[in-house]
Protein backbone atom coordinates (compact mmCIF):
# COMPACT_ATOMS: atom_id res chain seq x y z
CA UNK A 1 0.00 0.00 0.00
CA UNK A 2 1.42 3.35 -1.02
CA UNK A 3 0.27 6.18 1.22
CA UNK A 4 1.18 9.82 1.39
CA UNK A 5 0.03 12.96 3.16
CA UNK A 6 -2.62 12.60 5.84
CA UNK A 7 -3.23 8.91 5.02
CA UNK A 8 0.42 8.09 5.73
CA UNK A 9 0.31 10.01 9.00
CA UNK A 10 -2.92 8.31 10.09
CA UNK A 11 -1.44 4.90 9.30
CA UNK A 12 1.75 5.72 11.23
CA UNK A 13 -0.17 7.05 14.25
CA UNK A 14 -2.53 4.04 14.32
CA UNK A 15 -0.14 2.03 16.47
CA UNK A 16 -2.70 0.29 18.65
CA UNK A 17 -1.95 2.51 21.63
CA UNK A 18 -3.56 5.71 20.37
CA UNK A 19 -7.29 6.30 20.21
CA UNK A 20 -9.02 7.66 17.13
CA UNK A 21 -9.17 11.01 18.91
CA UNK A 22 -5.41 10.89 19.58
CA UNK A 23 -4.80 10.22 15.89
CA UNK A 24 -7.07 13.11 14.92
CA UNK A 25 -5.17 15.39 17.32
CA UNK A 26 -1.93 14.42 15.58
CA UNK A 27 -3.40 15.14 12.15
CA UNK A 28 -4.79 18.48 13.34
CA UNK A 29 -1.42 19.50 14.74
CA UNK A 30 0.58 18.36 11.70
CA UNK A 31 -1.68 20.01 9.13
CA UNK A 32 -2.87 23.03 11.11
CA UNK A 33 -6.54 22.17 10.79
CA UNK A 34 -9.20 22.15 13.47
CA UNK A 35 -9.82 19.02 15.47
CA UNK A 36 -13.32 18.39 14.09
CA UNK A 37 -12.05 18.42 10.51
CA UNK A 38 -9.15 16.14 11.41
CA UNK A 39 -11.48 13.72 13.20
CA UNK A 40 -13.78 13.61 10.16
CA UNK A 41 -10.76 12.88 7.93
CA UNK A 42 -9.50 10.11 10.23
CA UNK A 43 -12.93 8.49 10.46
CA UNK A 44 -13.34 8.66 6.69
CA UNK A 45 -9.92 7.08 6.12
CA UNK A 46 -10.54 4.31 8.65
CA UNK A 47 -14.02 3.71 7.25
CA UNK A 48 -12.60 3.38 3.76
CA UNK A 49 -10.19 0.73 5.09
CA UNK A 50 -12.87 -1.45 6.72
CA UNK A 51 -12.73 -4.12 4.03
CA UNK A 52 -8.93 -4.31 4.01
CA UNK A 53 -8.67 -5.83 7.49
CA UNK A 54 -5.66 -3.64 8.28
CA UNK A 55 -7.40 -1.75 11.05
CA UNK A 56 -9.68 -3.02 13.76
CA UNK A 57 -11.58 -0.29 15.59
C-alpha positions in Angstrom: 0.0 0.0 0.0 1.4 3.4 -1.0 0.3 6.2 1.2 1.2 9.8 1.4 0.0 13.0 3.2 -2.6 12.6 5.8 -3.2 8.9 5.0 0.4 8.1 5.7 0.3 10.0 9.0 -2.9 8.3 10.1 -1.4 4.9 9.3 1.7 5.7 11.2 -0.2 7.0 14.3 -2.5 4.0 14.3 -0.1 2.0 16.5 -2.7 0.3 18.6 -1.9 2.5 21.6 -3.6 5.7 20.4 -7.3 6.3 20.2 -9.0 7.7 17.1 -9.2 11.0 18.9 -5.4 10.9 19.6 -4.8 10.2 15.9 -7.1 13.1 14.9 -5.2 15.4 17.3 -1.9 14.4 15.6 -3.4 15.1 12.2 -4.8 18.5 13.3 -1.4 19.5 14.7 0.6 18.4 11.7 -1.7 20.0 9.1 -2.9 23.0 11.1 -6.5 22.2 10.8 -9.2 22.2 13.5 -9.8 19.0 15.5 -13.3 18.4 14.1 -12.1 18.4 10.5 -9.2 16.1 11.4 -11.5 13.7 13.2 -13.8 13.6 10.2 -10.8 12.9 7.9 -9.5 10.1 10.2 -12.9 8.5 10.5 -13.3 8.7 6.7 -9.9 7.1 6.1 -10.5 4.3 8.6 -14.0 3.7 7.3 -12.6 3.4 3.8 -10.2 0.7 5.1 -12.9 -1.5 6.7 -12.7 -4.1 4.0 -8.9 -4.3 4.0 -8.7 -5.8 7.5 -5.7 -3.6 8.3 -7.4 -1.7 11.1 -9.7 -3.0 13.8 -11.6 -0.3 15.6 
